[in-house]
Amino acid sequence: MDINQLIKEAMLAKDSVRLSSLRAIKSAFLVAQTEKGAGELDDAAKQKIIQKQVKQRKDAAAIYLEQNRQDLADDELAQVAILEEFLPEQLSEDKIREVVTAIIAQVGASSMADMGKVMGSANQQLAGKADGKLIAQIVKSLLS
């Protein structure tokens, strides 16, 4: 993905929401690259950065909605939609439940005491494909 080219296209299209989202991605990439010993980012690192950006915007939108600021929440959610274009398709809740059930059987988990083992495997297998909070909710419901 060539962020600079996408930024140029957004500028030409006068798409301010897309432009600000792309600039945020570029900024986050630059910050990550300049951290001590980081160097060039691979696709997995870039994906993780974009996921963090999505999470931040969703959290901000939730706060704005609590404060009855629909206008600001809409801006954040519009940026989320653009950022999600750069992420792999998210799995459905049913598919996540299916994967977690298989992991529970694989590690032999039987109670909440085994949640750490299950979460470790689940986060590894579902990295980038599902939200961590949703994974944790499903693991809790299946182990309790």
Residue pairs with C-beta under 8 A, 6 or more apart in sequence:
1 46
1 86
3 22
3 25
3 26
3 29
4 26
6 22
7 19
7 22
7 23
7 26
10 18
10 19
10 22
11 19
17 75
17 78
17 79
17 82
18 82
20 79
21 79
21 82
21 83
22 82
24 53
24 79
25 49
25 50
25 53
25 83
25 86
28 49
28 50
28 52
28 53
29 41
29 46
29 49
32 38
32 41
32 45
32 49
33 39
33 40
33 41
41 49
44 128
47 86
47 87
47 88
47 128
48 128
50 83
50 86
50 87
51 87
51 128
53 83
54 80
54 83
54 84
54 87
55 131
57 76
57 77
57 79
57 80
57 83
58 76
58 77
58 80
60 72
60 76
61 72
61 73
61 76
61 77
61 80
62 73
64 70
64 72
64 73
64 76
65 73
84 90
87 128
88 128
88 129
89 129
90 129
90 130
90 131
91 99
91 126
91 129
91 130
93 134
93 138
96 126
96 130
96 134
96 135
96 138
97 138
97 142
99 122
99 125
99 126
100 118
100 122
100 135
100 138
100 139
100 142
101 142
103 109
103 118
103 121
103 122
103 125
104 114
104 118
104 139
104 142
104 143
106 121
107 114
107 117
107 118
107 121
108 114
109 115
109 117
109 118
109 143
110 143
111 143
112 140
112 143
112 144
114 143
115 139
115 140
115 143
118 139
118 143
119 135
119 136
119 139
122 135
122 139
123 132
123 135
126 135
